[in-house]
Amino acid sequence: MAGIVNYIKESFGELKNNVSWTPWAEAQSLTVLVAVFSIVFSLAIWGVDTVFGKVIGFYFQLIN
């Protein structure tokens, strides 16, 4: 159990002292960029899915 506690303490020390963190303002702007891109990409996929669904539905109506 002491090994686990020591590992956690060393991990936090590593994160605090040796990791270079992105500045807060840059992290916020990148988060917004990722959110906007995700929304746009999901809308594009939804649009393509809707169009393909209608085309396939129309095709099956023709052959039926």
VMD Tcl script that builds the backbone (N, CA, C; Angstrom):
set m [mol new atoms 192]
animate dup $m
set s [atomselect $m all]
$s set {name element resname resid chain x y z} {
  {N N MET 1 A 0.831 -1.195 0.000}
  {CA C MET 1 A 0.000 0.000 0.000}
  {C C MET 1 A 0.873 1.255 0.000}
  {N N ALA 2 A 2.006 1.198 0.680}
  {CA C ALA 2 A 2.896 2.360 0.731}
  {C C ALA 2 A 3.458 2.663 -0.649}
  {N N GLY 3 A 3.639 1.634 -1.470}
  {CA C GLY 3 A 4.149 1.834 -2.825}
  {C C GLY 3 A 3.173 2.625 -3.687}
  {N N ILE 4 A 1.897 2.365 -3.503}
  {CA C ILE 4 A 0.874 3.074 -4.267}
  {C C ILE 4 A 0.831 4.544 -3.855}
  {N N VAL 5 A 0.886 4.793 -2.560}
  {CA C VAL 5 A 0.863 6.172 -2.059}
  {C C VAL 5 A 2.086 6.923 -2.565}
  {N N ASN 6 A 3.244 6.292 -2.531}
  {CA C ASN 6 A 4.470 6.913 -3.025}
  {C C ASN 6 A 4.366 7.200 -4.528}
  {N N TYR 7 A 3.802 6.273 -5.265}
  {CA C TYR 7 A 3.630 6.462 -6.708}
  {C C TYR 7 A 2.735 7.669 -6.987}
  {N N ILE 8 A 1.646 7.806 -6.256}
  {CA C ILE 8 A 0.723 8.927 -6.448}
  {C C ILE 8 A 1.402 10.245 -6.101}
  {N N LYS 9 A 2.149 10.277 -5.001}
  {CA C LYS 9 A 2.871 11.499 -4.622}
  {C C LYS 9 A 3.882 11.895 -5.692}
  {N N GLU 10 A 4.632 10.927 -6.194}
  {CA C GLU 10 A 5.615 11.219 -7.232}
  {C C GLU 10 A 4.945 11.657 -8.535}
  {N N SER 11 A 3.795 11.081 -8.837}
  {CA C SER 11 A 3.070 11.469 -10.047}
  {C C SER 11 A 2.616 12.920 -9.965}
  {N N PHE 12 A 2.062 13.317 -8.813}
  {CA C PHE 12 A 1.641 14.705 -8.647}
  {C C PHE 12 A 2.834 15.646 -8.705}
  {N N GLY 13 A 3.945 15.251 -8.113}
  {CA C GLY 13 A 5.157 16.064 -8.185}
  {C C GLY 13 A 5.630 16.237 -9.620}
  {N N GLU 14 A 5.570 15.166 -10.379}
  {CA C GLU 14 A 5.964 15.220 -11.793}
  {C C GLU 14 A 5.048 16.168 -12.562}
  {N N LEU 15 A 3.743 16.051 -12.335}
  {CA C LEU 15 A 2.797 16.916 -13.030}
  {C C LEU 15 A 2.981 18.382 -12.647}
  {N N LYS 16 A 3.308 18.625 -11.408}
  {CA C LYS 16 A 3.434 20.001 -10.917}
  {C C LYS 16 A 4.731 20.651 -11.367}
  {N N ASN 17 A 5.823 19.905 -11.392}
  {CA C ASN 17 A 7.138 20.501 -11.610}
  {C C ASN 17 A 7.726 20.284 -13.001}
  {N N ASN 18 A 7.408 19.184 -13.655}
  {CA C ASN 18 A 8.112 18.837 -14.886}
  {C C ASN 18 A 7.272 18.935 -16.151}
  {N N VAL 19 A 5.970 19.095 -16.023}
  {CA C VAL 19 A 5.101 19.163 -17.195}
  {C C VAL 19 A 4.885 20.626 -17.556}
  {N N SER 20 A 5.027 20.939 -18.847}
  {CA C SER 20 A 4.748 22.316 -19.281}
  {C C SER 20 A 3.285 22.385 -19.714}
  {N N TRP 21 A 2.522 23.192 -19.012}
  {CA C TRP 21 A 1.094 23.301 -19.267}
  {C C TRP 21 A 0.820 24.443 -20.230}
  {N N THR 22 A -0.182 24.270 -21.055}
  {CA C THR 22 A -0.619 25.319 -21.977}
  {C C THR 22 A -1.207 26.465 -21.167}
  {N N PRO 23 A -0.918 27.714 -21.558}
  {CA C PRO 23 A -1.528 28.844 -20.848}
  {C C PRO 23 A -3.059 28.758 -20.882}
  {N N TRP 24 A -3.694 29.255 -19.826}
  {CA C TRP 24 A -5.137 29.111 -19.646}
  {C C TRP 24 A -5.916 29.705 -20.812}
  {N N ALA 25 A -5.541 30.889 -21.292}
  {CA C ALA 25 A -6.270 31.532 -22.391}
  {C C ALA 25 A -6.182 30.690 -23.666}
  {N N GLU 26 A -5.013 30.136 -23.938}
  {CA C GLU 26 A -4.851 29.293 -25.121}
  {C C GLU 26 A -5.659 28.006 -24.985}
  {N N ALA 27 A -5.682 27.434 -23.794}
  {CA C ALA 27 A -6.462 26.218 -23.569}
  {C C ALA 27 A -7.951 26.486 -23.786}
  {N N GLN 28 A -8.425 27.644 -23.327}
  {CA C GLN 28 A -9.837 27.987 -23.526}
  {C C GLN 28 A -10.154 28.160 -25.006}
  {N N SER 29 A -9.301 28.869 -25.729}
  {CA C SER 29 A -9.584 29.098 -27.145}
  {C C SER 29 A -9.524 27.786 -27.936}
  {N N LEU 30 A -8.593 26.910 -27.585}
  {CA C LEU 30 A -8.518 25.617 -28.263}
  {C C LEU 30 A -9.726 24.741 -27.931}
  {N N THR 31 A -10.226 24.851 -26.705}
  {CA C THR 31 A -11.423 24.097 -26.322}
  {C C THR 31 A -12.622 24.560 -27.130}
  {N N VAL 32 A -12.759 25.870 -27.286}
  {CA C VAL 32 A -13.857 26.408 -28.092}
  {C C VAL 32 A -13.710 25.956 -29.542}
  {N N LEU 33 A -12.494 25.985 -30.065}
  {CA C LEU 33 A -12.250 25.550 -31.438}
  {C C LEU 33 A -12.648 24.085 -31.629}
  {N N VAL 34 A -12.276 23.240 -30.702}
  {CA C VAL 34 A -12.633 21.820 -30.789}
  {C C VAL 34 A -14.142 21.635 -30.703}
  {N N ALA 35 A -14.804 22.381 -29.816}
  {CA C ALA 35 A -16.259 22.269 -29.681}
  {C C ALA 35 A -16.959 22.703 -30.968}
  {N N VAL 36 A -16.528 23.823 -31.547}
  {CA C VAL 36 A -17.145 24.308 -32.786}
  {C C VAL 36 A -16.904 23.312 -33.917}
  {N N PHE 37 A -15.677 22.818 -34.052}
  {CA C PHE 37 A -15.381 21.844 -35.094}
  {C C PHE 37 A -16.216 20.575 -34.910}
  {N N SER 38 A -16.383 20.140 -33.670}
  {CA C SER 38 A -17.176 18.935 -33.407}
  {C C SER 38 A -18.632 19.139 -33.807}
  {N N ILE 39 A -19.178 20.307 -33.508}
  {CA C ILE 39 A -20.567 20.600 -33.874}
  {C C ILE 39 A -20.715 20.655 -35.386}
  {N N VAL 40 A -19.812 21.354 -36.071}
  {CA C VAL 40 A -19.883 21.454 -37.528}
  {C C VAL 40 A -19.733 20.076 -38.169}
  {N N PHE 41 A -18.792 19.289 -37.686}
  {CA C PHE 41 A -18.568 17.963 -38.246}
  {C C PHE 41 A -19.773 17.054 -38.008}
  {N N SER 42 A -20.375 17.128 -36.825}
  {CA C SER 42 A -21.545 16.295 -36.544}
  {C C SER 42 A -22.731 16.719 -37.412}
  {N N LEU 43 A -22.882 18.024 -37.662}
  {CA C LEU 43 A -23.958 18.485 -38.554}
  {C C LEU 43 A -23.720 18.016 -39.988}
  {N N ALA 44 A -22.463 18.018 -40.423}
  {CA C ALA 44 A -22.145 17.527 -41.767}
  {C C ALA 44 A -22.461 16.038 -41.883}
  {N N ILE 45 A -22.096 15.264 -40.889}
  {CA C ILE 45 A -22.391 13.828 -40.912}
  {C C ILE 45 A -23.898 13.599 -40.895}
  {N N TRP 46 A -24.615 14.363 -40.074}
  {CA C TRP 46 A -26.081 14.250 -40.030}
  {C C TRP 46 A -26.683 14.566 -41.395}
  {N N GLY 47 A -26.180 15.607 -42.059}
  {CA C GLY 47 A -26.694 15.974 -43.376}
  {C C GLY 47 A -26.452 14.889 -44.402}
  {N N VAL 48 A -25.238 14.358 -44.438}
  {CA C VAL 48 A -24.930 13.285 -45.392}
  {C C VAL 48 A -25.772 12.053 -45.092}
  {N N ASP 49 A -25.950 11.722 -43.834}
  {CA C ASP 49 A -26.761 10.573 -43.447}
  {C C ASP 49 A -28.216 10.768 -43.879}
  {N N THR 50 A -28.740 11.975 -43.698}
  {CA C THR 50 A -30.120 12.256 -44.090}
  {C C THR 50 A -30.286 12.125 -45.603}
  {N N VAL 51 A -29.351 12.691 -46.360}
  {CA C VAL 51 A -29.425 12.609 -47.823}
  {C C VAL 51 A -29.331 11.157 -48.281}
  {N N PHE 52 A -28.370 10.416 -47.769}
  {CA C PHE 52 A -28.245 9.006 -48.158}
  {C C PHE 52 A -29.483 8.207 -47.765}
  {N N GLY 53 A -30.049 8.507 -46.603}
  {CA C GLY 53 A -31.270 7.814 -46.175}
  {C C GLY 53 A -32.419 8.062 -47.135}
  {N N LYS 54 A -32.568 9.303 -47.582}
  {CA C LYS 54 A -33.639 9.628 -48.530}
  {C C LYS 54 A -33.379 8.985 -49.889}
  {N N VAL 55 A -32.129 8.998 -50.347}
  {CA C VAL 55 A -31.793 8.371 -51.636}
  {C C VAL 55 A -32.065 6.876 -51.582}
  {N N ILE 56 A -31.654 6.225 -50.526}
  {CA C ILE 56 A -31.883 4.780 -50.405}
  {C C ILE 56 A -33.370 4.485 -50.285}
  {N N GLY 57 A -34.103 5.316 -49.527}
  {CA C GLY 57 A -35.550 5.138 -49.431}
  {C C GLY 57 A -36.226 5.296 -50.788}
  {N N PHE 58 A -35.808 6.301 -51.545}
  {CA C PHE 58 A -36.353 6.503 -52.883}
  {C C PHE 58 A -36.035 5.314 -53.786}
  {N N TYR 59 A -34.825 4.804 -53.706}
  {CA C TYR 59 A -34.421 3.643 -54.502}
  {C C TYR 59 A -35.291 2.437 -54.187}
  {N N PHE 60 A -35.542 2.173 -52.919}
  {CA C PHE 60 A -36.353 1.013 -52.560}
  {C C PHE 60 A -37.814 1.203 -52.931}
  {N N GLN 61 A -38.286 2.454 -52.982}
  {CA C GLN 61 A -39.639 2.689 -53.468}
  {C C GLN 61 A -39.732 2.386 -54.978}
  {N N LEU 62 A -38.655 2.708 -55.713}
  {CA C LEU 62 A -38.652 2.437 -57.151}
  {C C LEU 62 A -38.648 0.951 -57.458}
  {N N ILE 63 A -37.897 0.160 -56.704}
  {CA C ILE 63 A -37.794 -1.267 -57.014}
  {C C ILE 63 A -38.914 -2.082 -56.380}
  {N N ASN 64 A -39.719 -1.450 -55.575}
  {CA C ASN 64 A -40.792 -2.186 -54.890}
  {C C ASN 64 A -42.023 -2.251 -55.680}
}
mol reanalyze $m
mol bondsrecalc $m
mol representation Tube
mol addrep $m
